[in-house]
């Protein structure tokens, strides 16, 4: 069992999400940065379907009420066990009553905390990912208890440190494909799309990232159509929205681009004020 001593800025339970419920209007959800979340589970030899914590900008504090093994990947928020710094991307042995805390943000926006065997919260529609109106709780709260497996600690556990390419956090390249309405844009609009360095506005969440720069929109409205994570919508005001993991399943704005899976992961580690450029694959 894990006790939440401090919930932090925005901490949720995530896994691979809910696939197959779009007809009911239910988003897929799942880890924003699937690259980092998969790595975390890989290091612990967990199934990639195992639920873990997605921690945004740190700030949370957890107490482990039983022995286990953990791994933290993704953003570096200076994690400590009992006030002693620990490494990212490495197996860490946890003893009963050990406390995990986070401090200074060194890079990234989201980190992932996995425990051996995964977090055993309730499944809804085949997933443990928290989502408003689907699961009982959306955000972790101080005082919550998270069930985990009681595992036998192997003190011969490898201490190998997996090195992660910093490009995942630092690159300004966001690769994408043409969206269904891409060809409705003219040559000038195409040029602006790929030559502008876009910046992320303060209007961001797990549903989508709105960008600051304007692309003149003279396109006619479209019928409500399917959208998915990574769809780039052009709003009537000319602002672009990159849809993220908790996005709706349909939308009525022109879909001018589709961001690649790798670049969705990369974008999820950026925040307000960060800049990037779209690059056509």
Secondary structure, DSSP 8 states (H G I E B T S, - for coil): -EEEEE--SEEEEESS---S-GGGT------S-HHHHHHHHHHTT--TT--EEEEESS--EEEESS-EEEEEEEEE---EETTEE--SSS-EEE-TT-EEE-----EEEEEEEEETT-B----BTTB----TTTSS-SS--TT-EE-B------TT---------THHHH--EEEEEE-TTGGGS-HHHHHHHHHS-EEEEEEE-SSEEEEEEE----------EE--TTEEEE-TTSEEEEE-TT--SEE-SEEEEEE-HHHHHHHTT--TT-EEEEEE-
